[in-house]
Amino acid sequence: MTLPEPFDSIELPLHDRRLGKVRVSYAFGSGQRLFVTTDRLSAFDRIIARVPYKGQVLNQLAAWWFEQTADIVPNHVVSLPDPNVLVAREAAPLSVEVVVRGHISGVTDTALWTQYSAGARSIYGHQFPDGLAKNTALPEPIITPTTKGDFGEHDVPLAIQDVVADGHVDRDVWDQVGAAALAVFERGRERAAAGGLILADTKYEFGLDATGAVMLIDEVHTPDSSRYWVADTYEEQLAAGREPQSLDKEVVRRALADVGYTGEGDVPELPAEVWEQTSARYIETYERLTGLTFERATYPAEQRIIDAVSALEIPA
């Protein structure tokens, strides 16, 4: 498999562009936004690499998930005119990201397992019982919010009581967000189980529409925003003292760890096979969850995107 050529951005006439980690975003005066995928990947917040077809998987899978959860909470998706293109309603994002965890895992300093294994039992406003083992299910899913980089420092964990007390989100909005996040997570676990996967944890972003109503935004239950494990090897891996078999960008993090990279200093080069294997796992996740065969599509040329936009009659 040949890695695709870099695809950083395209310019559309008369529209403002904002560059994101995974997608290029174009704002329209009609209250809608056009997202165009890329294959960029961030890991350790230090490495930028490319995973073949990653953008298409995220774009199509997120659109599928929004459809699966629309009965729980409104979302920003308008249409998917191309495998690489998503049209969404504008939203004012909340200043917190909502992390829902069904398992106790992680290796970073702020991870639940790291703190729990060091003896902590009160973490981010939650009380945890004794006797939990790494990568096992929590008694029930919990929410551990974090700050959103657009509003200051990124990914700083928050206790739930601080979300309202510190003025991040109004109480009535947070009550809606918390209930929706847990319900969407439960739906995600059900669909994942049907595909032979375990949804261990995930991140949601919420925003407010022009009327002030809460809606789900960004992307949902993709290999970038969620941690998926293969269900039929999960118990075997735990019994052997190994990490569960992963189908997300943890593959890249582990490859970096295998060559001794800890997040400090120069980022080492990784072999092309790592990106190809990661691509295969992204595609497998898509196919397991949706039951569909992933169709590889080329990146859209500028004119192809303009044609898609014109067909939607979005004004300049």
C-alpha positions in Angstrom: 0.0 0.0 0.0 1.3 3.4 -0.9 0.8 6.3 1.5 -1.2 9.1 0.0 0.3 12.4 -1.0 0.0 15.2 1.7 -3.4 16.9 1.5 -3.2 20.1 3.6 -6.0 22.3 2.3 -7.8 23.5 -0.7 -9.1 27.0 -1.3 -12.7 27.6 -2.1 -13.7 31.0 -3.5 -15.4 33.4 -1.1 -15.2 31.2 1.9 -13.1 31.4 5.1 -11.0 28.3 6.0 -10.0 27.1 9.5 -7.5 24.3 9.6 -8.0 21.5 12.1 -6.1 18.4 13.1 -8.2 16.0 11.0 -10.4 18.1 8.8 -10.3 21.3 6.8 -13.3 23.4 7.7 -15.1 26.0 5.6 -17.6 28.4 7.0 -20.6 29.5 5.0 -22.8 32.5 5.6 -25.8 30.3 5.7 -25.1 29.0 9.2 -23.5 25.8 7.8 -20.0 24.5 7.7 -18.3 22.3 5.2 -15.7 19.7 6.5 -13.2 18.1 4.2 -11.2 15.1 5.5 -7.5 14.6 5.7 -5.4 11.7 6.8 -3.6 13.6 9.5 -3.1 11.8 12.8 -1.9 13.3 16.1 -0.5 11.2 18.8 1.3 12.3 22.0 0.4 15.8 20.7 3.8 15.8 19.2 3.7 13.6 16.1 1.8 14.4 12.9 1.6 11.5 10.5 -0.7 10.2 7.8 -2.9 7.0 7.9 -4.3 6.0 4.5 -8.1 6.5 4.3 -8.3 7.6 7.9 -10.2 10.8 7.0 -12.8 8.9 5.0 -13.3 6.3 7.8 -13.8 9.1 10.4 -16.1 11.1 8.1 -18.4 8.2 7.1 -18.4 6.5 10.5 -19.2 9.7 12.4 -22.1 10.4 10.0 -23.4 6.9 10.6 -23.1 7.2 14.4 -24.9 10.6 14.3 -27.8 8.8 12.5 -27.8 6.0 15.1 -28.1 8.4 18.0 -30.3 11.2 16.6 -33.2 9.9 18.7 -31.2 10.7 21.9 -29.8 14.1 21.1 -29.9 16.4 18.1 -26.6 16.7 16.1 -25.1 19.1 13.6 -25.0 16.8 10.5 -26.8 18.2 7.4 -25.6 15.8 4.7 -22.7 13.6 3.5 -22.4 14.6 -0.2 -19.1 12.8 -0.7 -17.1 10.2 1.3 -14.6 13.0 2.2 -17.1 15.8 2.7 -19.5 16.5 5.5 -21.9 19.5 5.7 -22.9 20.5 9.2 -24.8 23.2 11.0 -22.8 25.8 12.8 -22.6 25.5 16.6 -21.1 27.4 19.5 -19.0 24.6 21.2 -19.0 24.3 24.9 -15.8 24.9 26.7 -15.6 21.4 28.1 -15.1 18.0 26.4 -17.1 15.2 27.9 -15.1 12.0 28.4 -17.2 8.9 29.3 -15.4 5.8 30.6 -16.7 2.3 30.9 -13.4 0.7 31.9 -10.4 1.7 34.1 -7.4 2.1 31.9 -4.7 4.4 30.6 -1.0 5.0 31.2 -0.6 8.8 31.3 -0.2 10.7 34.6 -3.8 11.8 34.5 -5.3 8.4 33.5 -7.8 6.7 35.9 -5.7 3.6 36.2 -2.4 5.5 36.9 -4.0 7.3 39.8 -6.0 4.3 41.0 -2.9 2.1 41.0 -1.1 4.7 43.0 -3.7 4.4 45.8 -6.2 7.1 44.9 -9.9 6.2 45.4 -11.4 9.7 44.9 -10.6 10.8 41.3 -12.2 13.7 39.5 -15.1 13.7 41.9 -15.8 10.0 41.6 -15.4 7.4 44.4 -13.9 4.1 43.3 -14.1 0.8 45.2 -11.0 -1.3 46.1 -10.2 -4.3 44.0 -10.4 -3.0 40.5 -8.0 -4.5 38.0 -6.4 -2.7 35.0 -8.6 -2.5 31.8 -11.6 -4.0 33.6 -15.1 -2.6 33.5 -16.1 0.0 36.0 -19.2 -0.7 38.2 -21.0 1.8 35.9 -19.8 4.3 33.2 -18.6 7.7 34.6 -18.1 11.1 33.1 -14.7 12.8 33.5 -14.8 16.2 31.7 -11.8 18.0 30.4 -11.1 21.5 29.2 -11.2 22.3 25.5 -8.2 23.9 23.8 -10.2 26.5 22.0 -10.9 28.1 25.4 -7.5 27.8 27.0 -5.3 24.8 28.0 -6.3 21.5 26.4 -7.3 18.3 28.1 -7.1 19.4 31.7 -9.3 17.0 33.7 -12.1 18.5 35.7 -14.2 17.2 38.5 -17.9 17.3 37.5 -18.8 19.7 40.4 -16.3 22.2 39.0 -17.9 22.3 35.5 -20.7 24.4 36.8 -19.0 26.0 39.8 -16.2 27.4 37.7 -18.5 28.7 35.1 -17.7 26.4 32.2 -21.3 25.4 31.6 -24.6 26.5 33.1 -26.3 23.9 35.3 -29.3 23.3 33.0 -27.1 22.8 30.0 -24.8 20.5 31.9 -27.7 18.3 33.1 -28.7 17.9 29.5 -25.2 17.2 28.3 -24.5 14.6 31.1 -27.7 12.7 30.5 -27.1 12.7 26.7 -23.5 11.6 27.0 -24.3 8.6 29.1 -27.2 7.6 26.8 -25.1 7.9 23.6 -22.3 5.9 25.3 -24.7 3.1 26.1 -26.0 3.1 22.6 -22.4 3.0 21.4 -21.6 0.0 23.7 -24.6 -1.9 22.3 -23.6 -1.3 18.7 -20.0 -2.1 19.4 -20.9 -5.4 21.1 -23.0 -6.4 18.0 -19.8 -5.9 16.0 -17.6 -7.9 18.3 -16.0 -4.9 19.9 -15.8 -3.3 23.4 -16.3 0.5 23.6 -14.0 1.2 26.6 -14.2 5.0 26.6 -14.9 7.9 24.4 -14.9 11.7 24.1 -17.9 13.8 23.1 -18.2 17.5 22.1 -21.4 19.4 22.6 -22.4 22.8 21.4 -25.4 25.1 21.3 -27.3 26.0 18.2 -28.6 29.4 17.3 -31.6 29.0 19.6 -29.4 27.9 22.5 -30.4 24.2 22.3 -27.8 21.5 23.1 -26.6 19.4 20.2 -23.8 16.8 19.6 -21.0 18.0 17.4 -17.6 17.1 16.0 -17.3 13.3 15.5 -18.7 10.4 17.5 -17.4 6.9 18.3 -14.6 6.8 15.7 -11.2 5.2 16.3 -9.8 8.7 17.0 -12.4 9.7 19.6 -13.0 6.3 21.2 -11.0 3.3 22.6 -12.1 0.1 21.0 -11.0 -3.4 22.0 -11.7 -6.7 20.3 -14.2 -8.6 22.4 -13.3 -12.2 21.6 -9.6 -11.8 22.7 -10.3 -9.5 25.6 -10.4 -12.0 28.4 -7.4 -13.9 27.0 -5.3 -10.8 26.8 -6.2 -9.8 30.4 -5.4 -13.3 31.7 -2.0 -13.1 30.0 -1.3 -9.7 31.5 -1.3 -8.0 28.1 -3.1 -4.9 26.9 -6.4 -5.7 25.1 -6.2 -5.9 21.3 -6.8 -2.4 20.1 -8.5 -1.0 17.0 -7.7 2.6 17.3 -4.7 5.0 17.2 -3.3 3.3 20.3 -1.5 1.2 17.7 0.6 4.2 16.9 1.3 5.1 20.5 2.4 1.5 21.2 4.7 1.5 18.2 6.3 4.7 19.5 6.6 3.2 22.9 8.2 0.0 21.4 11.1 2.2 20.0 11.5 3.9 23.4 9.7 7.2 22.7 8.1 8.6 25.9 6.9 11.9 24.5 10.1 13.8 25.1 12.7 14.8 22.5 12.8 14.1 18.8 9.9 12.0 17.5 11.3 8.8 15.9 10.3 7.8 12.4 8.1 4.7 12.2 8.0 2.2 9.4 5.3 2.5 6.7 3.9 -0.8 7.9 2.7 0.9 11.1 0.6 3.4 9.1 -0.7 0.6 6.9 -1.6 -1.6 9.9 -3.3 1.4 11.6 -5.3 2.1 8.4 -6.4 -1.6 8.3 -7.6 -1.3 11.9 -9.6 1.9 11.2 -11.3 0.2 8.3 -12.0 -2.9 10.3 -13.6 -0.8 13.0 -15.8 0.9 10.4 -16.9 -2.5 8.9 -17.5 -4.2 12.3 -19.6 -1.3 13.6 -21.7 -0.6 10.4 -21.8 -4.0 8.8 -20.9 -2.3 5.6 -17.9 -2.8 3.3 -15.6 0.2 3.3 -15.3 1.7 -0.2 -12.0 3.5 -0.7 -12.4 6.9 -2.5 -9.9 9.4 -3.8 -9.6 12.8 -2.2 -11.9 15.3 -3.9 -10.4 17.8 -6.2 -11.3 21.4 -5.7 -13.9 21.3 -8.5 -15.5 18.2 -7.1 -16.0 19.9 -3.8 -17.4 23.0 -5.5 -19.8 20.9 -7.4 -21.0 19.2 -4.2 -21.5 22.5 -2.5 -23.3 23.9 -5.5 -25.7 21.0 -5.6 -26.6 21.7 -2.0 -27.4 25.4 -2.9 -25.4 26.8 0.0 -25.0 30.5 -0.7 -21.6 32.2 -0.8 
